[in-house]
């Protein structure tokens, strides 16, 4: 589960400042937003990937993270990076260099 930044409190409204914005079940981001389709070299061959990227807050993580949800063979593949300067394709390449990712 990830959260957006909280919406700013309207002027004049009293009470506690909201800590969380909209909640996102990470695996459902593929259906919540229009996915991006792109090509990159993965495991030495040109591969087409379908993904959604979003910057969110995660429980027990002290900083905002970039979440990339890939369309997988059976289930979505969720990749997380604390480096917000990396693009989604760079994150996919880094994970692919370290782990086997099954994508269509």
Rosetta blueprint (number, residue, H / E / L):
1 X L
2 X E
3 X E
4 X L
5 X L
6 X L
7 X L
8 X L
9 X L
10 X L
11 X L
12 X L
13 X L
14 X L
15 X L
16 X L
17 X L
18 X L
19 X L
20 X L
21 X L
22 X L
23 X E
24 X E
25 X L
26 X H
27 X H
28 X H
29 X H
30 X H
31 X H
32 X H
33 X L
34 X L
35 X L
36 X E
37 X E
38 X E
39 X E
40 X E
41 X E
42 X E
43 X L
44 X L
45 X E
46 X E
47 X E
48 X E
49 X E
50 X E
51 X E
52 X E
53 X E
54 X E
55 X E
56 X E
57 X E
58 X E
59 X L
60 X L
61 X L
62 X L
63 X L
64 X L
65 X E
66 X E
67 X E
68 X E
69 X E
70 X E
71 X L
72 X E
73 X L
74 X L
75 X L
76 X L
77 X E
78 X E
79 X E
80 X E
81 X E
82 X L
83 X L
84 X L
85 X L
86 X L
87 X L
88 X H
89 X H
90 X H
91 X H
92 X H
93 X H
94 X H
95 X H
96 X H
97 X H
98 X H
99 X L
100 X L
101 X L
102 X L
103 X E
104 X L
